[in-house]
Amino acid sequence: MIKLIIADDHRLVREAWKALLSRNERIQVLDTCDNGMKVVESCQALNPDVVLMDVNMQPVSGIDATKAIRTFSEQIKIIAISLHSAKDYVESMLAAGANGYVTKSSSADEVIDAIVSVHEGNRFICQELQGMFSTN
């Protein structure tokens, strides 16, 4: 079972991801967080396998939250999820320590594939961004 935390500042998005991902028998949603500070605290308390991390949150962004998580854990896998498909967003999240990046236009199946793939130790870049980055 993959233990997952969902971080997104939009309540409807968090609730939708939780409902969708909880139906998958391989995934257990441990918590949902509405900002970067809360997801860092939740990671320290719950030690998830994977975090689905919105890039743009206030007051602490997904980039800063990813950097903070990396100060105490290299084992927690982090997948950035964002409306933004610009190369600088992707590079910023990967440089901060994210293991993958999916856009909010990715399908639910692709997000599940990303969760499973990073849990297995791989880097995952969604289909929309494949031409921009290799998945080595």
Residue frames as a rotation matrix with the C-alpha (Angstrom) as fourth column:
MET 1
0.580 0.815 0.000 0.00
0.815 -0.580 0.000 0.00
0.000 0.000 -1.000 0.00
ILE 2
-0.459 -0.691 0.559 1.36
0.683 -0.677 -0.275 3.42
0.568 0.255 0.782 -0.99
LYS 3
0.147 0.446 -0.883 0.81
0.898 -0.434 -0.069 5.97
-0.414 -0.783 -0.464 1.79
LEU 4
-0.356 -0.162 0.920 -0.02
0.772 -0.606 0.192 9.34
0.527 0.779 0.341 0.21
ILE 5
-0.173 0.324 -0.930 -0.46
0.580 -0.730 -0.362 12.95
-0.796 -0.602 -0.062 1.31
ILE 6
0.064 0.298 0.952 -2.24
0.938 -0.344 0.045 15.42
0.341 0.890 -0.302 -0.98
ALA 7
-0.300 -0.204 -0.932 -1.28
0.578 -0.816 -0.007 19.11
-0.759 -0.541 0.362 -0.79
ASP 8
-0.526 0.198 0.827 -3.31
0.699 -0.453 0.554 21.69
0.484 0.869 0.100 -2.72
ASP 9
-0.960 0.098 -0.262 -4.67
0.098 -0.760 -0.643 25.07
-0.262 -0.643 0.720 -1.68
HIS 10
-0.475 0.854 -0.214 -8.01
-0.790 -0.306 0.531 24.50
0.388 0.421 0.820 -3.44
ARG 11
-0.413 0.365 0.834 -10.44
-0.671 0.497 -0.550 22.53
-0.616 -0.787 0.040 -1.27
LEU 12
0.659 0.741 -0.131 -12.38
-0.612 0.428 -0.665 21.07
-0.437 0.518 0.735 -4.19
VAL 13
0.305 -0.651 -0.695 -9.17
-0.707 0.334 -0.624 19.85
0.638 0.682 -0.359 -5.83
ARG 14
-0.687 -0.569 0.451 -8.01
-0.718 0.438 -0.541 18.18
0.110 -0.696 -0.709 -2.58
GLU 15
-0.114 0.746 0.656 -11.38
-0.607 0.471 -0.640 16.53
-0.786 -0.471 0.400 -2.07
ALA 16
0.742 0.386 -0.549 -11.58
-0.667 0.341 -0.662 15.35
-0.068 0.857 0.510 -5.68
TRP 17
-0.087 -0.859 -0.504 -8.07
-0.707 0.410 -0.576 13.83
0.702 0.307 -0.643 -5.61
LYS 18
-0.688 -0.144 0.711 -8.78
-0.684 0.456 -0.569 12.18
-0.243 -0.878 -0.412 -2.26
ALA 19
0.302 0.900 0.316 -12.04
-0.618 0.437 -0.654 10.65
-0.726 0.002 0.688 -3.52
LEU 20
0.714 -0.050 -0.698 -10.47
-0.650 0.321 -0.689 9.48
0.259 0.946 0.196 -6.75
LEU 21
-0.207 -0.933 -0.294 -7.22
-0.671 0.354 -0.651 8.12
0.712 0.062 -0.699 -5.33
SER 22
-0.440 0.108 0.892 -8.85
-0.816 0.367 -0.447 6.45
-0.375 -0.924 -0.073 -2.32
ARG 23
0.668 0.744 -0.016 -10.68
-0.659 0.581 -0.478 4.14
-0.346 0.330 0.878 -4.73
ASN 24
0.336 -0.636 -0.695 -7.36
-0.561 0.457 -0.690 2.67
0.757 0.621 -0.203 -5.88
GLU 25
0.971 0.135 -0.199 -6.50
0.049 0.701 0.712 -0.41
0.235 -0.701 0.673 -3.81
ARG 26
0.218 -0.967 -0.132 -2.75
0.824 0.255 -0.506 0.40
0.523 0.001 0.853 -4.00
ILE 27
-0.553 -0.413 0.724 -3.12
0.144 -0.903 -0.405 3.88
0.820 -0.119 0.559 -2.44
GLN 28
0.190 0.551 -0.813 -4.00
0.972 0.014 0.236 4.98
0.141 -0.834 -0.533 1.09
VAL 29
0.031 -0.111 0.993 -4.58
0.154 -0.981 -0.114 8.74
0.988 0.156 -0.013 1.49
LEU 30
-0.348 -0.294 -0.890 -3.16
0.890 0.197 -0.412 9.64
0.296 -0.935 0.193 4.92
ASP 31
-0.100 0.210 -0.973 -3.90
0.569 -0.790 -0.229 13.36
-0.816 -0.576 -0.040 4.89
THR 32
0.249 0.105 0.963 -4.81
0.854 -0.492 -0.167 16.39
0.456 0.864 -0.212 2.80
CYS 33
-0.187 -0.444 -0.876 -3.15
0.761 -0.630 0.157 19.76
-0.621 -0.638 0.455 3.37
ASP 34
0.740 0.600 0.304 -4.09
0.660 -0.562 -0.499 23.24
-0.129 0.570 -0.812 2.18
ASN 35
0.858 -0.514 0.009 -0.64
-0.486 -0.816 -0.314 24.84
0.168 0.265 -0.949 2.26
GLY 36
0.318 -0.842 -0.435 3.06
-0.167 0.402 -0.900 24.08
0.933 0.359 -0.013 2.15
MET 37
-0.438 -0.480 0.761 3.67
-0.804 -0.169 -0.569 24.55
0.402 -0.861 -0.312 5.86
LYS 38
0.326 0.669 0.667 0.97
-0.865 0.496 -0.075 22.02
-0.381 -0.553 0.741 6.76
VAL 39
0.888 -0.008 -0.460 2.29
-0.257 0.820 -0.512 19.43
0.381 0.573 0.726 4.31
VAL 40
-0.161 -0.987 -0.021 5.79
-0.401 0.085 -0.912 19.69
0.902 -0.139 -0.410 5.81
GLU 41
-0.404 0.085 0.911 4.34
-0.913 0.031 -0.407 19.17
-0.063 -0.996 0.065 9.30
SER 42
0.660 0.734 0.158 2.19
-0.703 0.678 -0.214 16.29
-0.264 0.030 0.964 8.07
CYS 43
0.559 -0.543 -0.626 5.20
-0.271 0.594 -0.757 14.62
0.783 0.593 0.185 6.42
GLN 44
-0.511 -0.764 0.393 7.15
-0.610 0.000 -0.793 14.84
0.606 -0.645 -0.466 9.69
ALA 45
-0.249 0.502 0.828 4.26
-0.894 0.210 -0.396 13.33
-0.373 -0.839 0.396 11.65
LEU 46
0.622 0.728 0.288 3.02
-0.532 0.663 -0.526 10.69
-0.575 0.174 0.800 9.19
ASN 47
-0.419 -0.904 0.084 6.08
-0.487 0.301 0.820 9.78
-0.767 0.302 -0.566 7.06
PRO 48
0.685 0.728 -0.010 4.18
-0.368 0.335 -0.867 9.11
-0.628 0.598 0.498 3.80
ASP 49
0.068 -0.609 0.790 5.63
0.690 0.601 0.403 7.25
-0.721 0.518 0.461 0.85
VAL 50
-0.549 -0.132 0.826 4.51
0.793 -0.396 0.464 9.88
0.266 0.909 0.321 -1.68
VAL 51
-0.240 0.484 -0.842 3.29
0.329 -0.775 -0.539 13.49
-0.913 -0.406 0.027 -1.62
LEU 52
-0.038 0.323 0.946 1.17
0.972 -0.208 0.110 14.95
0.232 0.923 -0.306 -4.41
MET 53
-0.228 -0.298 -0.927 2.33
0.692 -0.719 0.062 18.58
-0.685 -0.627 0.370 -4.14
ASP 54
0.784 0.474 0.401 0.67
0.620 -0.623 -0.477 21.62
0.023 0.623 -0.782 -5.72
VAL 55
-0.203 -0.928 0.311 3.39
0.893 -0.306 -0.329 24.02
0.400 0.211 0.892 -6.89
ASN 56
-0.634 -0.004 0.773 1.59
-0.010 -1.000 -0.013 27.31
0.773 -0.016 0.634 -6.18
MET 57
0.369 0.693 -0.620 0.38
0.763 0.155 0.627 27.52
0.530 -0.705 -0.472 -2.59
GLN 58
-0.181 -0.357 0.917 0.51
-0.271 -0.878 -0.395 30.33
0.945 -0.320 0.062 -0.04
PRO 59
0.851 -0.492 -0.182 2.09
-0.464 -0.868 0.177 31.22
-0.244 -0.066 -0.967 2.33
VAL 60
-0.197 -0.921 0.336 4.61
-0.496 0.389 0.776 28.41
-0.846 -0.014 -0.533 1.62
SER 61
0.252 0.265 -0.931 4.87
-0.968 0.083 -0.239 27.26
0.014 0.961 0.278 -2.00
GLY 62
0.989 0.104 0.109 5.22
-0.095 0.992 -0.080 23.68
-0.117 0.069 0.991 -3.16
ILE 63
0.450 -0.893 -0.010 8.80
0.057 0.041 -0.998 24.48
0.891 0.449 0.069 -4.14
ASP 64
-0.216 -0.535 0.817 9.69
-0.769 -0.422 -0.480 25.69
0.602 -0.732 -0.320 -0.64
ALA 65
0.545 0.475 0.691 7.77
-0.797 0.550 0.250 22.83
-0.261 -0.687 0.678 0.99
THR 66
0.928 -0.263 -0.264 9.68
0.085 0.839 -0.538 20.33
0.363 0.476 0.801 -1.16
LYS 67
0.009 -0.969 0.245 12.99
-0.209 -0.242 -0.947 21.89
0.978 -0.042 -0.205 -0.11
ALA 68
-0.055 0.030 0.998 11.90
-0.980 -0.195 -0.048 21.73
0.193 -0.980 0.040 3.55
ILE 69
0.881 0.405 0.243 10.90
-0.441 0.890 0.113 18.06
-0.171 -0.207 0.963 3.28
ARG 70
0.668 -0.686 -0.287 14.27
0.130 0.488 -0.863 17.28
0.732 0.540 0.415 1.71
THR 71
-0.063 -0.713 0.698 16.02
-0.740 -0.436 -0.513 18.62
0.670 -0.549 -0.500 4.85
PHE 72
-0.204 0.009 0.979 14.65
-0.886 0.424 -0.188 15.67
-0.417 -0.906 -0.079 6.85
SER 73
0.219 0.302 0.928 13.79
-0.001 0.951 -0.310 13.00
-0.976 0.067 0.208 4.27
GLU 74
-0.598 -0.374 -0.708 15.15
-0.744 -0.067 0.664 11.76
-0.296 0.925 -0.238 0.98
GLN 75
-0.919 0.218 0.330 12.83
0.241 0.970 0.029 8.73
-0.313 0.106 -0.944 1.18
ILE 76
0.055 0.980 -0.192 9.53
0.297 -0.200 -0.934 10.61
-0.953 -0.006 -0.302 0.78
LYS 77
-0.658 -0.193 0.728 8.77
0.743 -0.009 0.669 10.81
-0.123 0.981 0.149 -2.93
ILE 78
-0.201 0.537 -0.819 7.30
0.105 -0.820 -0.563 14.09
-0.974 -0.199 0.109 -4.15
ILE 79
-0.415 0.187 0.890 5.25
0.909 0.109 0.402 14.63
-0.022 0.976 -0.215 -7.30
ALA 80
-0.807 0.153 -0.570 4.60
-0.096 -0.987 -0.130 18.22
-0.582 -0.050 0.812 -8.33
ILE 81
-0.249 0.771 0.586 1.16
0.963 0.262 0.064 18.90
-0.104 0.580 -0.808 -9.73
SER 82
-0.495 -0.041 -0.868 0.38
0.157 -0.987 -0.043 22.20
-0.854 -0.158 0.495 -11.38
LEU 83
0.734 0.679 0.020 -1.56
0.257 -0.250 -0.933 24.08
-0.629 0.690 -0.358 -14.00
HIS 84
0.538 -0.597 -0.595 1.83
-0.721 -0.692 0.042 25.34
-0.437 0.406 -0.803 -15.19
SER 85
0.835 -0.284 0.471 3.68
0.435 0.866 -0.248 23.46
-0.338 0.412 0.846 -17.89
ALA 86
0.809 -0.585 0.053 6.44
-0.454 -0.680 -0.576 26.05
0.373 0.442 -0.816 -18.37
LYS 87
0.382 -0.752 -0.537 9.94
0.329 0.654 -0.682 24.63
0.864 0.084 0.497 -18.23
ASP 88
-0.457 -0.625 0.633 11.03
-0.353 -0.525 -0.774 26.95
0.816 -0.578 0.019 -15.39
TYR 89
0.313 0.632 0.708 8.30
-0.939 0.096 0.330 25.59
0.141 -0.769 0.624 -13.06
VAL 90
0.933 0.031 -0.359 9.27
-0.051 0.998 -0.047 22.01
0.356 0.062 0.932 -13.83
GLU 91
0.084 -0.991 -0.100 12.99
0.274 0.119 -0.954 22.72
0.958 0.052 0.282 -13.40
SER 92
-0.280 -0.146 0.949 12.38
-0.727 -0.613 -0.309 24.57
0.627 -0.776 0.066 -10.12
MET 93
0.653 0.588 0.477 10.44
-0.757 0.500 0.421 21.65
0.009 -0.636 0.772 -8.62
LEU 94
0.831 -0.403 -0.384 12.95
0.255 0.889 -0.381 19.05
0.495 0.219 0.841 -9.81
ALA 95
-0.153 -0.930 0.334 15.84
0.014 -0.340 -0.940 21.17
0.988 -0.139 0.065 -8.49
ALA 96
-0.010 0.244 0.970 14.03
-0.919 -0.385 0.088 21.45
0.395 -0.890 0.227 -5.13
GLY 97
-0.795 -0.392 0.464 13.95
-0.554 0.780 -0.291 17.66
-0.247 -0.488 -0.837 -4.91
ALA 98
0.303 0.950 0.078 10.71
-0.772 0.292 -0.565 16.54
-0.559 0.111 0.822 -6.58
ASN 99
-0.544 -0.446 0.711 10.72
-0.072 0.869 0.490 13.06
-0.836 0.216 -0.505 -8.11
GLY 100
-0.523 0.429 0.736 8.08
0.846 0.363 0.390 13.82
-0.100 0.827 -0.553 -10.71
TYR 101
-0.744 0.327 -0.584 5.86
-0.270 -0.945 -0.184 16.43
-0.612 0.021 0.791 -12.32
VAL 102
-0.507 0.674 0.536 2.35
0.861 0.421 0.285 16.15
-0.034 0.606 -0.794 -13.71
THR 103
-0.938 0.281 0.203 0.08
-0.235 -0.946 0.222 18.89
0.254 0.161 0.954 -14.97
LYS 104
-0.565 0.798 0.208 -3.50
-0.247 0.077 -0.966 19.31
-0.787 -0.598 0.154 -13.87
SER 105
0.210 0.620 -0.756 -4.51
-0.966 0.011 -0.259 18.40
-0.152 0.785 0.601 -17.42
SER 106
-0.813 -0.493 -0.310 -3.05
-0.516 0.856 -0.007 14.92
0.269 0.154 -0.951 -16.89
SER 107
0.148 0.878 -0.455 -5.55
-0.391 0.475 0.788 12.09
0.908 0.062 0.414 -16.66
ALA 108
0.594 0.141 0.792 -6.30
-0.801 0.197 0.566 10.35
-0.076 -0.970 0.230 -13.37
ASP 109
0.967 -0.247 0.061 -4.66
0.252 0.960 -0.119 7.21
-0.029 0.130 0.991 -14.77
GLU 110
0.333 -0.893 0.301 -1.49
0.274 -0.214 -0.938 9.16
0.902 0.395 0.173 -15.52
VAL 111
0.160 -0.236 0.959 -1.40
-0.823 -0.568 -0.003 10.59
0.545 -0.788 -0.285 -11.98
ILE 112
0.847 0.153 0.510 -1.80
-0.430 0.761 0.486 7.07
-0.313 -0.630 0.710 -10.56
ASP 113
0.781 -0.623 0.035 0.99
0.487 0.573 -0.659 5.88
0.391 0.532 0.751 -12.87
ALA 114
0.162 -0.727 0.668 3.15
-0.266 -0.684 -0.680 8.74
0.950 -0.068 -0.304 -11.56
ILE 115
0.460 0.077 0.885 2.46
-0.885 -0.047 0.464 7.78
0.077 -0.996 0.046 -7.93
VAL 116
0.951 -0.083 0.299 3.33
0.035 0.986 0.164 4.13
-0.308 -0.145 0.940 -8.55
SER 117
0.659 -0.723 0.209 6.38
0.415 0.117 -0.902 4.98
0.628 0.681 0.377 -10.65
VAL 118
0.101 -0.656 0.748 7.99
-0.549 -0.663 -0.508 7.38
0.830 -0.360 -0.427 -8.16
HIS 119
0.661 0.184 0.727 7.17
-0.731 0.374 0.570 4.99
-0.167 -0.909 0.382 -5.32
GLU 120
0.924 -0.318 0.215 9.22
0.355 0.921 -0.163 2.39
-0.146 0.227 0.963 -7.22
GLY 121
0.212 -0.914 -0.347 12.15
0.443 -0.227 0.867 4.82
-0.871 -0.338 0.357 -7.37
ASN 122
-0.226 -0.243 0.943 11.70
0.974 -0.081 0.213 6.26
0.025 0.967 0.255 -10.84
ARG 123
-0.750 0.087 -0.656 11.42
-0.039 -0.995 -0.087 9.85
-0.660 -0.040 0.750 -12.00
PHE 124
-0.196 0.774 0.602 8.11
0.927 0.346 -0.144 10.63
-0.320 0.529 -0.786 -13.73
ILE 125
-0.787 0.061 -0.614 7.33
-0.221 -0.957 0.188 13.43
-0.576 0.284 0.767 -16.17
CYS 126
0.122 0.955 0.270 3.81
0.073 0.262 -0.962 13.51
-0.990 0.137 -0.037 -17.62
GLN 127
0.035 -0.015 0.999 3.12
0.919 0.394 -0.027 12.96
-0.394 0.919 0.027 -21.31
GLU 128
0.905 0.403 0.132 2.36
0.423 -0.835 -0.352 16.65
-0.032 0.375 -0.927 -21.88
LEU 129
0.744 -0.661 -0.100 5.94
-0.585 -0.717 0.379 17.52
-0.322 -0.223 -0.920 -20.90
GLN 130
0.671 -0.470 0.573 7.78
0.384 0.882 0.273 14.51
-0.634 0.036 0.773 -22.35
GLY 131
0.657 -0.414 0.630 9.30
0.622 -0.173 -0.764 16.52
0.426 0.893 0.144 -25.18
MET 132
0.711 -0.331 0.620 10.82
-0.446 -0.894 0.035 18.93
0.543 -0.301 -0.784 -22.64
PHE 133
0.007 -0.657 0.754 12.47
-0.980 0.145 0.136 16.34
-0.199 -0.740 -0.643 -20.38
SER 134
-0.216 -0.108 -0.970 13.68
-0.360 0.933 -0.023 12.77
0.908 0.344 -0.241 -20.56
THR 135
0.723 0.562 0.402 12.56
-0.595 0.211 0.775 10.37
0.351 -0.800 0.487 -17.81
ASN 136
0.022 -0.809 -0.587 16.01
-0.119 0.581 -0.805 8.98
0.993 0.087 -0.083 -17.02
